[in-house]
Amino acid sequence: MKFVTSEQMREVDRYTIEEMGIPAMSLMENAGRAIAEEVLRFCRSRSSETGNRSPGLLELVSNPQSDGMSAEHWIILVGKGNNGGDGLVCARHLADAGMAVSLVYAESPDLLRGEAAAQYEIAKALGLPGMVYDPETGGIPGLRGSDEARGRQATGLVDALLGTGTKGAPRGVYASLIREANASGLPIVAADIPSGLDADTGAVHDPCIQARITVSLAFLKAGLTQYPGAGAAGEVVVRYIGIPRALPPGMAAAGAVLTEETLRAELGVDAGRPREADGHKGTYGHVLLAAGSLPMSGAGLLAAKAALRAGCGLATWALPAALLPRMLGAVPELMLAPAEDGGAGAWNEAAADEVLRLLEARDVLAVGPGLGRFPGEAAFMRALWEGASRPLIVDADALNILAAAGGLAAWPRRDAPTVLTPHPGEMARLTGLQTAEVQRDRVGVAREFAAKHEVTLVLKGSRTVIAAPDGRVFVNVTGHPGMATGGSGDVLTGLIAGLLAQDLDAVQAAALGVYLHGLAGEQAAARRANPASLLAGDIIEAL
């Protein structure tokens, strides 16, 4: 599923109306109807009379009383732009379905223009009740106390205040309406995007609508793919409104959400990881991991085991020699290669030569999990960076070594594929930004960094971002909060390495690895009595 920025959506609208000749009024009609259908779907799902069955709008209109819609009273919050026009269409269809509706205008309806103004005239001709919001004279009727004008309390709200073109925090009456709507505790269905949410970055302004459902119109908006915006949006439903699925000529989507279909259609990989009938261990590649140190040996073990679970034919773990006796037999399928450490159980500059020698007979190198920090670390890392002629995955302390040694701007471009897998704190060190700055625009930061440094970047976290050197971006939506535990990132590194060894390119391996990692986390969490007890090793066992 593709997603777009607010600027791209404006161009899509313009192209559809001006170049293709599809009337703007038709698009608004379709948009409002789609929002109404989602409101009705929600009402039916919470109704004990009808269970979870979700009929279409025409069936609801044919016999609204039997569907319990007469018990509903929804307030439509109407802004002065096209988003407000969508809300007016929605109100009309809800009324046709037998529901009581009330229109609350943020500003005088006289300020409406174009198609939105035409929809206001239709609503007025139909006699739909409406009022201009005035926080000084009682606020939104129906949310508190008795509503003498309508004789009933509201059961839900539609947020049609501010659309994707709005920037910055809502002010004035819009801010008051949003705060009052949130304080009501009623379910809110947002038209296109919750008012107060940045459509491009997912940043949540103060105030911002806290929606139960967001009906994203035509295309998913980039800001709905990232937290905290994804949290404010609730359930996100993308609805077709007559705008063609194909983007205008010359326009590339801002990114795509990772699904099995995206993996297959956009990246050419099968999430089922099929095996050849005549395959053997040499068919599926050999991973080398340089990882682990005396206090963090488990990180290397997790990464190595995950590489094997990813399906690579062979895996070798290069580790400080003092650790080897402790690791013997921990994973019988794993080969161990000791690097001379002087008995300290830590890495040193000279160990890079041994790692590069081992890599000559292997297909992929992953470095970083549990590596630790040590004298000569910059020279060690630079030797691997410059000397590894195979694909390289850099994680954890290896990323911190890169950052401390001047960042990628101070390091030469690699000819072989390179995958970096930072969490937000590591990304901040690599870019020189604050962690909060990284989190405010995860997609933008990841895209810019990957293109500038010609690497594949995996910016970890809820809704992990995978950015390719050519500007493509993918956002993962698999995963579970229980995965927020030590070692999960080490598992991901090994998983990507194991896939990269199987003749996938860097972007394919990174995207598939992140997707499978999240899916395994979901399955592992489901097996626990409490998902808070999830361990990183459980993720491996669910792969």
C-alpha positions as CSV (number, residue, x, y, z in Angstrom):
1,M,0.0,0.0,0.0
2,K,1.5,3.3,-1.1
3,F,1.4,6.5,1.0
4,V,1.8,10.1,-0.1
5,T,2.8,13.5,1.4
6,S,0.3,16.4,1.7
7,E,2.0,18.1,-1.3
8,Q,1.7,15.0,-3.4
9,M,-1.9,14.7,-2.5
10,R,-2.6,18.3,-3.6
11,E,-1.0,17.5,-6.9
12,V,-3.0,14.3,-7.2
13,D,-6.2,16.3,-6.6
14,R,-5.2,18.9,-9.1
15,Y,-4.2,16.4,-11.8
16,T,-7.4,14.4,-11.3
17,I,-9.7,17.4,-11.6
18,E,-7.9,19.6,-14.1
19,E,-6.1,17.1,-16.3
20,M,-8.4,14.1,-16.2
21,G,-11.6,16.0,-16.0
22,I,-13.2,14.2,-13.0
23,P,-15.4,16.8,-11.3
24,A,-14.3,18.0,-7.8
25,M,-17.9,17.8,-6.7
26,S,-18.0,14.0,-7.5
27,L,-14.8,13.5,-5.5
28,M,-16.3,15.3,-2.5
29,E,-19.5,13.3,-2.8
30,N,-17.6,10.1,-2.8
31,A,-15.4,11.2,0.1
32,G,-18.3,12.1,2.3
33,R,-20.1,8.9,1.5
34,A,-17.0,6.9,2.4
35,I,-16.8,8.6,5.7
36,A,-20.5,8.0,6.4
37,E,-20.1,4.3,5.6
38,E,-17.3,4.0,8.1
39,V,-19.4,5.7,10.8
40,L,-22.3,3.3,10.1
41,R,-19.9,0.4,10.2
42,F,-18.7,1.5,13.6
43,C,-22.2,2.0,14.9
44,R,-23.2,-1.5,13.8
45,S,-20.1,-3.1,15.2
46,R,-21.0,-1.8,18.7
47,S,-24.6,-2.6,18.5
48,S,-25.6,-5.7,20.4
49,E,-28.6,-6.1,18.1
50,T,-26.6,-6.7,15.0
51,G,-23.2,-8.1,16.1
52,N,-20.3,-7.5,13.8
53,R,-22.0,-7.8,10.4
54,S,-21.2,-4.8,8.2
55,P,-23.7,-4.2,5.4
56,G,-23.2,-1.6,2.7
57,L,-24.8,1.8,3.0
58,L,-27.7,1.0,0.6
59,E,-28.9,-1.8,2.9
60,L,-28.7,0.5,5.9
61,V,-30.8,3.1,4.1
62,S,-33.4,0.6,3.0
63,N,-34.4,-0.1,6.6
64,P,-32.6,2.3,9.0
65,Q,-34.9,1.7,12.0
66,S,-34.2,-2.0,12.2
67,D,-30.5,-1.3,12.1
68,G,-30.7,0.8,15.3
69,M,-29.5,4.0,13.6
70,S,-32.4,6.0,15.2
71,A,-30.6,5.6,18.5
72,E,-27.6,7.4,17.2
73,H,-26.9,11.1,17.3
74,W,-23.6,12.2,15.6
75,I,-22.2,15.7,15.6
76,I,-20.3,16.7,12.5
77,L,-17.5,19.3,13.2
78,V,-17.2,21.3,10.0
79,G,-14.2,23.5,9.1
80,K,-14.1,26.1,6.4
81,G,-12.1,24.1,3.8
82,N,-12.8,21.1,1.6
83,N,-12.5,18.8,4.6
84,G,-15.6,20.5,6.0
85,G,-17.3,19.9,2.7
86,D,-16.6,16.2,3.0
87,G,-18.2,16.4,6.5
88,L,-21.3,18.0,5.1
89,V,-21.8,15.2,2.6
90,C,-21.2,12.7,5.4
91,A,-23.9,14.3,7.5
92,R,-26.4,14.0,4.7
93,H,-25.8,10.3,4.2
94,L,-26.0,9.6,7.9
95,A,-29.3,11.4,8.1
96,D,-30.5,9.4,5.1
97,A,-29.6,6.2,7.1
98,G,-32.0,7.3,9.9
99,M,-29.4,8.8,12.2
100,A,-29.8,12.1,14.0
101,V,-27.1,14.5,12.9
102,S,-26.1,18.0,14.0
103,L,-23.7,20.3,12.2
104,V,-21.3,22.5,14.2
105,Y,-19.4,25.0,12.1
106,A,-16.0,26.2,13.3
107,E,-16.6,29.5,11.5
108,S,-19.5,31.1,9.7
109,P,-20.7,29.0,6.7
110,D,-20.5,32.1,4.6
111,L,-16.7,31.5,4.6
112,L,-17.1,28.2,2.7
113,R,-16.0,28.3,-0.9
114,G,-16.4,26.2,-4.0
115,E,-17.7,22.7,-3.6
116,A,-17.9,23.0,0.2
117,A,-20.2,26.0,-0.2
118,A,-22.4,24.1,-2.6
119,Q,-22.6,21.2,0.0
120,Y,-23.6,23.7,2.7
121,E,-26.5,24.9,0.5
122,I,-27.7,21.3,0.0
123,A,-27.5,20.7,3.8
124,K,-29.4,23.9,4.4
125,A,-32.1,22.9,1.9
126,L,-32.5,19.6,3.6
127,G,-33.0,21.3,6.9
128,L,-30.0,19.6,8.6
129,P,-29.7,21.4,12.0
130,G,-26.6,23.4,12.4
131,M,-24.9,26.1,14.5
132,V,-21.7,28.2,14.5
133,Y,-19.5,27.2,17.4
134,D,-19.1,29.7,20.2
135,P,-17.1,28.5,23.2
136,E,-18.3,31.5,25.2
137,T,-21.9,30.5,25.0
138,G,-21.9,26.8,26.0
139,G,-19.6,25.0,23.5
140,I,-20.8,22.0,21.5
141,P,-24.5,21.2,22.3
142,G,-25.2,17.6,23.1
143,L,-21.8,16.9,24.8
144,R,-22.7,18.1,28.2
145,G,-26.0,18.6,30.1
146,S,-29.3,18.4,28.2
147,D,-29.6,19.6,24.6
148,E,-32.9,21.3,24.5
149,A,-32.7,22.1,20.8
150,R,-32.5,18.4,19.9
151,G,-33.6,16.7,23.1
152,R,-30.8,14.1,23.1
153,Q,-27.1,13.6,23.8
154,A,-24.5,12.9,21.2
155,T,-23.2,9.3,20.6
156,G,-20.3,10.2,18.4
157,L,-18.5,12.9,16.4
158,V,-17.0,13.3,12.9
159,D,-13.9,15.5,12.7
160,A,-14.1,17.4,9.5
161,L,-12.2,20.5,10.7
162,L,-8.7,20.6,9.3
163,G,-7.4,18.7,6.3
164,T,-3.9,17.6,5.1
165,G,-2.9,21.1,4.0
166,T,-3.0,22.6,7.5
167,K,0.4,23.2,9.1
168,G,1.2,23.9,12.8
169,A,-0.9,23.7,15.9
170,P,-4.6,24.5,15.6
171,R,-5.6,27.8,17.0
172,G,-8.6,29.8,18.2
173,V,-12.0,28.1,17.8
174,Y,-10.4,25.1,16.1
175,A,-8.3,24.4,19.2
176,S,-11.3,24.8,21.4
177,L,-13.4,22.4,19.3
178,I,-10.7,19.8,19.3
179,R,-10.2,20.0,23.1
180,E,-13.9,19.8,23.7
181,A,-14.3,16.9,21.3
182,N,-11.5,14.9,23.0
183,A,-12.8,15.7,26.5
184,S,-16.2,14.3,25.6
185,G,-15.0,10.7,25.6
186,L,-17.2,10.0,22.6
187,P,-15.9,8.0,19.6
188,I,-14.5,10.3,16.9
189,V,-14.2,9.4,13.2
190,A,-11.7,11.7,11.5
191,A,-12.1,12.7,7.8
192,D,-8.8,12.0,6.0
193,I,-6.6,12.9,8.9
194,P,-7.2,13.8,12.6
195,S,-7.2,17.6,13.0
196,G,-3.9,18.7,14.6
197,L,-1.8,15.8,13.1
198,D,1.0,16.6,10.7
199,A,0.1,14.8,7.5
200,D,3.8,14.3,6.5
201,T,5.7,13.5,9.7
202,G,3.1,12.1,12.1
203,A,3.9,14.8,14.6
204,V,1.0,15.5,17.0
205,H,0.3,19.1,17.8
206,D,-1.4,20.5,20.8
207,P,-4.3,20.0,20.6
208,C,-4.9,17.0,18.2
209,I,-8.0,15.0,17.7
210,Q,-7.8,11.5,19.2
211,A,-9.7,9.5,16.7
212,R,-11.2,6.0,17.1
213,I,-11.2,5.7,13.3
214,T,-9.5,7.7,10.5
215,V,-10.8,7.5,7.0
216,S,-7.9,8.3,4.8
217,L,-9.2,9.4,1.4
218,A,-7.8,8.1,-1.9
219,F,-4.3,7.3,-0.5
220,L,-2.7,6.7,2.9
221,K,-1.0,9.8,4.2
222,A,2.6,9.6,5.3
223,G,1.9,11.0,8.8
224,L,-0.5,8.1,9.5
225,T,2.3,5.5,9.2
226,Q,4.4,6.8,12.1
227,Y,3.9,7.3,15.8
228,P,2.7,9.4,17.6
229,G,0.4,10.2,14.7
230,A,-0.6,6.5,14.2
231,G,-1.7,6.5,17.9
232,A,-3.9,9.6,17.4
233,A,-5.5,8.1,14.3
234,G,-6.8,4.9,15.8
235,E,-7.9,2.4,13.2
236,V,-6.9,3.7,9.8
237,V,-9.1,2.8,6.8
238,V,-8.1,3.9,3.3
239,R,-11.1,4.5,1.0
240,Y,-11.4,4.8,-2.7
241,I,-13.2,8.0,-3.8
242,G,-12.8,8.0,-7.6
243,I,-9.2,9.2,-7.8
244,P,-7.3,6.6,-9.9
245,R,-5.0,4.3,-8.0
246,A,-2.1,5.1,-10.3
247,L,-0.2,8.3,-9.4
248,P,0.1,11.1,-12.0
249,P,2.9,10.6,-14.6
250,G,6.4,11.3,-13.1
251,M,5.2,11.1,-9.5
252,A,6.7,8.4,-7.2
253,A,4.9,7.7,-3.9
254,A,6.5,8.9,-0.7
255,G,6.7,5.2,0.3
256,A,4.8,2.0,0.8
257,V,3.6,0.0,3.8
258,L,5.2,-3.4,4.0
259,T,2.7,-6.2,3.4
260,E,3.1,-9.5,1.6
261,E,1.7,-7.9,-1.5
262,T,4.2,-5.0,-1.3
263,L,7.1,-7.5,-0.8
264,R,5.9,-9.4,-3.8
265,A,4.9,-6.6,-6.2
266,E,7.4,-3.9,-5.2
267,L,10.4,-5.9,-4.1
268,G,10.0,-9.3,-5.9
269,V,10.4,-11.4,-2.7
270,D,8.2,-14.2,-1.3
271,A,7.5,-13.9,2.4
272,G,7.0,-17.7,2.4
273,R,10.7,-18.2,1.8
274,P,10.3,-21.2,-0.5
275,R,13.1,-23.7,-0.9
276,E,14.4,-25.4,-4.0
277,A,13.7,-29.2,-4.1
278,D,17.4,-29.8,-5.0
279,G,18.9,-27.2,-2.8
280,H,21.7,-27.9,-0.3
281,K,23.5,-25.9,2.4
282,G,25.7,-24.3,-0.1
283,T,22.7,-23.0,-2.0
284,Y,21.6,-20.7,0.8
285,G,24.8,-18.9,1.6
286,H,27.2,-18.6,4.5
287,V,26.9,-15.8,7.1
288,L,29.9,-14.5,9.2
289,L,29.2,-12.6,12.3
290,A,31.7,-10.5,14.3
291,A,29.9,-10.0,17.5
292,G,29.9,-10.5,21.3
293,S,32.2,-9.7,24.1
294,L,32.6,-11.0,27.7
295,P,29.7,-9.0,29.2
296,M,27.5,-9.2,26.1
297,S,28.1,-12.7,24.7
298,G,24.3,-13.3,24.4
299,A,24.0,-10.6,21.7
300,G,26.2,-12.5,19.4
301,L,24.5,-15.8,20.1
302,L,21.1,-14.4,19.4
303,A,22.2,-12.8,16.1
304,A,23.9,-16.1,15.0
305,K,20.9,-18.2,15.9
306,A,18.6,-15.8,14.0
307,A,20.8,-16.0,10.9
308,L,20.3,-19.8,10.9
309,R,16.6,-19.4,11.5
310,A,16.5,-17.0,8.5
311,G,17.4,-20.0,6.4
312,C,21.0,-19.5,5.5
313,G,22.9,-22.7,4.8
314,L,25.8,-22.0,7.2
315,A,26.7,-19.5,9.9
316,T,30.1,-18.8,11.5
317,W,30.4,-16.7,14.6
318,A,33.7,-14.9,15.0
319,L,34.2,-14.1,18.7
320,P,36.9,-13.2,21.2
321,A,38.8,-16.4,22.0
322,A,38.1,-16.2,25.7
323,L,34.4,-16.6,25.0
324,L,34.6,-19.7,22.9
325,P,34.7,-22.3,25.7
326,R,31.5,-20.8,27.2
327,M,29.7,-20.9,23.8
328,L,30.6,-24.5,22.8
329,G,27.4,-26.4,22.0
330,A,25.1,-23.5,22.8
331,V,23.9,-23.8,19.2
332,P,25.2,-27.1,17.7
333,E,24.5,-26.0,14.2
334,L,26.7,-22.9,14.5
335,M,30.5,-22.8,13.7
336,L,32.7,-20.8,16.0
337,A,35.9,-19.0,15.0
338,P,38.0,-17.5,17.9
339,A,39.7,-14.2,17.4
340,E,42.9,-13.6,19.5
341,D,42.0,-11.4,22.5
342,G,44.9,-11.9,24.9
343,G,42.4,-13.6,27.3
344,A,40.5,-10.4,27.8
345,G,37.2,-11.5,26.1
346,A,37.2,-8.3,24.1
347,W,37.9,-7.2,20.6
348,N,41.0,-5.4,19.4
349,E,42.3,-3.7,16.3
350,A,44.3,-6.7,15.1
351,A,41.3,-9.0,15.1
352,A,40.0,-7.3,12.0
353,D,42.6,-9.2,9.9
354,E,41.2,-12.5,11.2
355,V,37.6,-11.4,10.4
356,L,38.6,-10.4,6.8
357,R,40.4,-13.7,6.3
358,L,37.3,-15.6,7.4
359,L,35.1,-13.5,5.1
360,E,37.0,-14.7,2.0
361,A,35.1,-18.0,2.2
362,R,31.8,-16.5,3.3
363,D,29.0,-14.4,1.7
364,V,27.9,-11.8,4.2
365,L,29.4,-10.0,7.2
366,A,27.4,-8.7,10.1
367,V,29.2,-6.7,12.8
368,G,28.1,-5.1,16.0
369,P,25.8,-7.0,18.3
370,G,27.5,-7.1,21.7
371,L,30.8,-5.9,20.2
372,G,31.5,-3.5,23.0
373,R,33.9,-0.5,22.9
374,F,37.6,-1.1,23.0
375,P,41.0,0.5,22.3
376,G,41.7,0.6,18.5
377,E,38.0,0.3,17.7
378,A,38.0,3.0,15.0
379,A,40.9,1.2,13.1
380,F,39.2,-2.1,13.6
381,M,35.9,-0.8,12.1
382,R,37.6,1.0,9.3
383,A,39.5,-2.1,8.3
384,L,36.2,-4.0,8.0
385,W,34.5,-1.1,6.3
386,E,37.1,-0.7,3.6
387,G,38.3,-4.3,3.4
388,A,35.0,-6.3,3.3
389,S,34.2,-7.0,-0.3
390,R,31.0,-8.8,0.7
391,P,27.7,-7.2,1.8
392,L,28.1,-5.7,5.3
393,I,25.5,-5.2,8.0
394,V,26.4,-2.7,10.8
395,D,24.5,-2.7,14.1
396,A,24.8,-1.6,17.7
397,D,28.3,-0.7,18.9
398,A,29.6,-0.9,15.4
399,L,27.3,2.0,14.6
400,N,28.5,4.0,17.6
401,I,32.1,3.4,16.5
402,L,31.2,4.8,13.1
403,A,29.5,7.9,14.7
404,A,32.4,8.5,17.1
405,A,34.9,8.4,14.2
406,G,33.3,11.2,12.3
407,G,30.2,9.5,10.9
408,L,29.8,8.3,7.4
409,A,30.8,11.6,5.9
410,A,34.4,10.7,7.0
411,W,34.3,7.2,5.6
412,P,34.7,6.2,2.0
413,R,31.8,4.8,-0.1
414,R,31.7,1.1,-0.2
415,D,31.3,-0.8,-3.4
416,A,29.5,-3.8,-1.8
417,P,26.0,-3.4,-0.4
418,T,25.8,-1.9,3.1
419,V,22.9,-2.1,5.6
420,L,22.8,0.0,8.8
421,T,20.3,-0.9,11.5
422,P,20.2,1.9,14.1
423,H,17.7,2.6,16.8
424,P,16.7,6.3,17.2
425,G,19.5,7.0,19.6
426,E,22.1,5.5,17.4
427,M,20.6,7.4,14.4
428,A,20.9,10.6,16.3
429,R,24.6,10.0,16.9
430,L,25.1,9.1,13.2
431,T,23.3,12.3,12.0
432,G,24.3,14.8,14.8
433,L,20.6,15.3,15.5
434,Q,18.8,15.0,18.8
435,T,16.8,11.8,19.2
436,A,13.6,13.8,19.4
437,E,14.5,15.4,16.0
438,V,14.9,12.0,14.5
439,Q,11.6,10.8,15.9
440,R,9.8,13.9,14.6
441,D,10.4,13.0,11.0
442,R,11.5,9.3,10.8
443,V,10.7,8.8,7.2
444,G,12.4,12.1,6.0
445,V,15.5,11.5,8.1
446,A,15.9,7.9,7.0
447,R,15.3,8.8,3.3
448,E,17.8,11.6,3.3
449,F,20.5,9.6,5.1
450,A,20.2,6.5,2.9
451,A,20.4,8.6,-0.3
452,K,23.2,10.8,0.9
453,H,25.5,7.9,2.0
454,E,24.3,5.3,-0.5
455,V,23.4,2.7,2.1
456,T,20.2,0.8,3.0
457,L,19.0,2.1,6.3
458,V,16.8,0.3,8.8
459,L,15.6,2.9,11.4
460,K,14.2,0.7,14.1
461,G,11.3,1.2,16.4
462,S,7.6,0.9,16.3
463,R,6.8,1.3,12.5
464,T,10.4,0.6,11.5
465,V,11.5,2.5,8.4
466,I,13.5,0.9,5.6
467,A,15.1,3.5,3.3
468,A,16.9,2.5,0.1
469,P,19.8,4.4,-1.6
470,D,17.6,5.2,-4.5
471,G,15.0,7.1,-2.4
472,R,12.5,4.3,-1.9
473,V,11.0,4.0,1.6
474,F,9.0,1.2,3.2
475,V,7.3,1.3,6.6
476,N,6.7,-1.9,8.5
477,V,3.5,-2.4,10.5
478,T,4.0,-5.9,11.8
479,G,5.3,-6.2,15.4
480,H,4.1,-6.1,19.0
481,P,4.9,-3.9,22.0
482,G,6.3,-7.0,23.8
483,M,9.2,-6.9,21.5
484,A,10.6,-3.9,23.4
485,T,13.1,-6.1,25.2
486,G,16.9,-6.5,25.1
487,G,18.2,-8.6,22.2
488,S,15.4,-8.0,19.8
489,G,17.6,-5.8,17.6
490,D,20.3,-8.5,17.6
491,V,17.8,-11.0,16.3
492,L,16.9,-8.6,13.5
493,T,20.5,-8.2,12.5
494,G,21.0,-11.9,12.2
495,L,17.8,-12.3,10.4
496,I,18.7,-9.7,7.8
497,A,22.2,-11.3,7.4
498,G,20.7,-14.7,6.9
499,L,18.4,-13.4,4.2
500,L,21.1,-11.4,2.5
501,A,23.2,-14.5,2.2
502,Q,20.4,-16.1,0.1
503,D,21.0,-13.9,-2.9
504,L,18.5,-11.2,-2.0
505,D,19.7,-7.6,-2.5
506,A,20.2,-5.3,0.5
507,V,16.8,-3.7,0.3
508,Q,15.0,-7.0,-0.2
509,A,16.7,-8.6,2.7
510,A,16.2,-5.6,5.0
511,A,12.5,-5.2,4.2
512,L,11.7,-8.9,4.4
513,G,13.8,-9.3,7.5
514,V,12.0,-6.4,9.3
515,Y,8.6,-7.8,8.2
516,L,9.3,-11.4,9.3
517,H,10.9,-10.1,12.6
518,G,7.6,-8.2,13.4
519,L,5.4,-11.1,12.4
520,A,7.4,-13.5,14.6
521,G,7.1,-11.1,17.5
522,E,3.4,-11.0,17.1
523,Q,3.2,-14.8,17.1
524,A,5.6,-15.1,20.0
525,A,3.6,-12.6,22.1
526,A,0.4,-14.4,21.3
527,R,1.9,-17.6,22.9
528,R,2.6,-15.9,26.2
529,A,0.1,-15.5,29.0
530,N,1.4,-11.9,29.2
531,P,3.2,-10.5,26.3
532,A,5.3,-8.4,28.7
533,S,7.2,-11.6,29.4
534,L,8.4,-11.9,25.8
535,L,12.1,-12.6,25.3
536,A,14.2,-12.0,22.2
537,G,14.8,-15.7,22.0
538,D,11.0,-16.3,21.7
539,I,11.1,-14.2,18.5
540,I,13.7,-16.6,17.0
541,E,11.6,-19.6,17.9
542,A,8.6,-18.1,16.1
543,L,10.5,-17.5,12.9
